[in-house]
Amino acid sequence: MQQEKHYRHELKFDIPYAEYLAMRGRLQKVMEKDPHTNEKGLYQIRSIYFDNSDDKALREKIDGIEKREKFRIRYYNDDFSFITLEKKMKIDNLCLKYDARITEEECRKILNRDLDFMKDHKEELVRELYAKMRYQRLKPRVLVSYVREPYIFKAGNVRVTFDFAIRTSLYSQNFLTSEVTDISATDTPSDMLLEVKYDAFLPEIIKSLIQIKGARQQAFSKYGACRRFG
């Protein structure tokens, strides 16, 4: 049985590089660096997103469907020893994520549509993806890659991240390889995507540190941006 989890708030802002530099300087005085980052405080994320031939996940995002879900497989820094299957659910600005560890061998089987092992898998999430690959015709559609700079604040379980260098590849032979051939997914690659996630409340000190004059919250989707090319 999947562990019970709770929805978290998720806010997104597209900010210019100069604003990122100023905000990062403020945050570093208050927030902690994520312990999983490298010496520069960064890590690379690659996610393989699933959708069906009708582009259900993409259309729900474009059409502004209030409640929606996406499946993805995610790994970090091209390290195939730690791979997770994730289901992300959203209701407006609230998000909920379930995840399950899978092996590299299992991941490659899923990508090659060798699915029989999934139906009796010990992880409920793997069994759910199996059913939806069978009956909703979900399949791997796009690889989304980016670099993340994360900060954490214990009160309110706050996580502030800057994502940049968002790139994409639509070709399945590039999935799960350290030699990815991809292209930029954004019109201004130097801009940063600011994401703020928290539980029930956002502490005032963090709220004041992320204030951006003239900035407006937006519903940016890395998956949607990367699907512009097909």
C-alpha positions in Angstrom: 0.0 0.0 0.0 1.3 3.5 -0.9 2.2 5.6 2.1 -0.3 8.4 2.8 1.0 11.8 1.8 -0.4 15.3 1.7 -0.6 17.9 -1.0 2.0 20.7 -0.9 1.8 24.2 -2.3 3.9 24.8 -5.4 4.6 28.2 -6.9 6.6 28.9 -10.0 8.2 32.1 -11.4 10.2 32.8 -14.5 13.0 35.2 -13.4 15.9 36.9 -15.3 19.4 35.9 -14.5 20.3 39.1 -12.7 17.3 38.6 -10.3 18.4 35.1 -9.7 21.9 36.3 -8.6 20.4 38.8 -6.1 17.9 36.3 -4.7 20.4 33.6 -4.3 22.6 35.9 -2.2 19.7 36.6 0.1 18.6 32.9 0.4 22.1 31.7 1.2 22.1 33.7 4.4 18.9 32.0 5.7 18.4 28.7 4.0 20.5 25.5 3.9 21.9 23.9 0.8 20.4 20.5 -0.1 22.9 17.9 1.2 22.7 15.9 -2.1 24.2 18.6 -4.3 27.8 18.7 -5.6 30.5 21.2 -4.5 28.8 23.9 -6.5 25.4 23.3 -4.8 23.9 21.8 -8.0 22.7 18.5 -9.4 21.4 17.4 -12.8 18.0 15.9 -13.2 16.7 13.8 -16.1 13.1 12.8 -16.3 11.4 10.5 -18.8 7.8 11.5 -19.1 4.9 9.3 -20.1 1.9 10.2 -22.2 -0.5 8.4 -24.6 -1.0 8.8 -28.3 -3.8 11.3 -27.6 -1.4 13.5 -25.6 -3.7 13.2 -22.5 -1.2 14.7 -20.0 -0.2 17.5 -22.4 -3.7 18.4 -23.3 -4.9 18.5 -19.7 -2.1 20.9 -18.9 -2.8 23.2 -21.9 -6.6 23.1 -21.3 -6.1 24.0 -17.6 -7.7 20.9 -16.2 -7.9 21.4 -12.5 -6.9 17.9 -11.4 -4.4 16.0 -13.4 -1.5 13.5 -13.1 1.8 12.6 -14.8 4.1 9.6 -14.6 7.8 10.0 -15.0 11.0 8.1 -14.4 13.8 10.2 -12.8 17.5 9.9 -12.2 20.2 12.3 -11.1 23.7 13.1 -12.4 23.4 10.2 -14.9 23.7 7.8 -12.0 21.6 4.7 -13.0 22.0 3.1 -9.5 19.3 5.3 -8.1 16.2 5.5 -10.4 12.7 6.4 -9.2 9.3 6.0 -10.8 7.1 8.9 -9.8 3.5 9.9 -10.2 2.9 13.7 -9.7 -0.7 14.8 -9.1 -1.8 18.5 -9.2 -4.8 20.4 -8.2 -4.2 24.1 -9.2 -1.2 25.2 -7.1 -1.2 22.1 -4.9 0.9 19.0 -5.7 1.3 15.5 -4.5 4.0 13.1 -5.4 4.3 9.3 -5.0 7.5 7.5 -5.8 9.0 4.0 -5.9 12.6 2.8 -6.5 13.2 0.7 -9.6 16.3 -0.9 -10.9 18.2 0.0 -14.1 17.2 -3.3 -15.5 13.5 -2.7 -14.7 13.7 0.8 -16.2 15.1 -0.5 -19.4 12.4 -3.1 -19.6 9.7 -0.5 -19.2 11.3 1.7 -21.9 11.3 -1.4 -24.2 7.7 -2.2 -23.3 8.7 -5.5 -21.7 6.0 -5.1 -19.1 5.1 -8.5 -17.7 7.2 -8.2 -14.6 5.3 -5.1 -13.6 1.9 -6.7 -13.0 3.1 -8.5 -9.8 5.7 -6.0 -8.7 6.0 -5.4 -5.0 5.6 -1.6 -5.5 2.0 -0.5 -6.0 3.0 2.4 -8.2 4.8 0.1 -10.7 1.6 -2.0 -10.9 -0.5 1.2 -11.4 1.8 2.3 -14.3 1.5 -1.2 -15.8 -2.3 -0.9 -15.8 -2.2 2.5 -17.4 0.4 1.5 -20.0 -1.9 -1.3 -21.0 -5.3 0.4 -20.8 -4.5 4.1 -21.3 -1.7 3.4 -23.7 0.9 5.4 -21.8 4.4 5.2 -23.2 7.7 7.2 -22.8 7.3 10.4 -24.8 10.1 12.8 -24.0 13.3 13.3 -22.0 13.5 16.5 -19.9 16.9 17.5 -18.5 17.9 20.5 -16.4 20.2 21.6 -13.7 18.8 22.4 -10.2 20.1 24.6 -7.4 18.1 23.7 -4.3 17.7 25.3 -0.8 15.7 24.1 2.2 14.2 25.6 5.2 12.8 23.3 8.0 10.0 25.5 9.2 7.1 24.9 6.9 9.1 22.2 5.1 10.1 24.8 2.5 12.1 24.0 -0.6 13.2 26.8 -3.0 14.9 25.7 -6.2 16.4 27.4 -9.3 16.2 25.4 -12.4 18.0 26.2 -15.6 19.5 24.8 -18.8 16.2 23.0 -19.5 16.8 20.7 -22.5 14.9 18.0 -24.3 15.2 14.9 -26.5 12.3 13.2 -28.1 14.2 10.1 -29.3 13.9 7.0 -27.1 17.4 5.8 -27.9 18.6 8.7 -25.9 16.8 7.6 -22.8 18.9 6.2 -19.9 22.3 7.1 -21.5 25.0 9.4 -20.3 25.6 10.6 -23.9 22.3 12.5 -24.4 21.8 14.4 -27.7 19.3 17.2 -26.8 18.3 20.8 -27.5 17.3 23.8 -25.5 13.6 23.8 -24.6 13.3 27.5 -23.8 13.5 30.7 -25.9 15.8 32.4 -23.3 18.2 29.7 -21.9 19.8 32.2 -19.5 16.5 32.7 -17.6 15.9 30.8 -14.4 12.7 29.0 -13.2 12.1 29.7 -9.6 10.0 27.1 -7.7 8.8 27.4 -4.2 7.3 24.3 -2.4 5.9 24.3 1.1 3.4 22.5 3.4 0.7 24.5 5.2 2.4 27.9 5.3 5.2 29.9 3.8 7.3 31.6 6.6 7.3 35.4 6.3 11.1 35.4 6.2 11.2 33.3 3.1 8.3 35.2 1.6 10.2 38.4 1.9 13.4 36.9 0.4 11.7 35.8 -2.8 9.8 39.0 -3.5 10.4 40.0 -7.1 9.2 43.4 -8.3 6.8 43.0 -11.2 7.1 39.2 -11.3 3.9 37.2 -11.7 3.3 33.6 -10.7 2.9 31.3 -13.7 2.0 27.7 -14.4 5.2 26.8 -16.3 5.5 23.2 -17.2 8.9 21.7 -18.1 7.1 18.8 -19.8 4.9 21.2 -21.8 7.9 23.3 -22.8 9.8 20.2 -24.0 6.8 18.9 -25.9 6.8 21.9 -28.2 9.0 20.0 -30.6 6.8 17.0 -31.0 
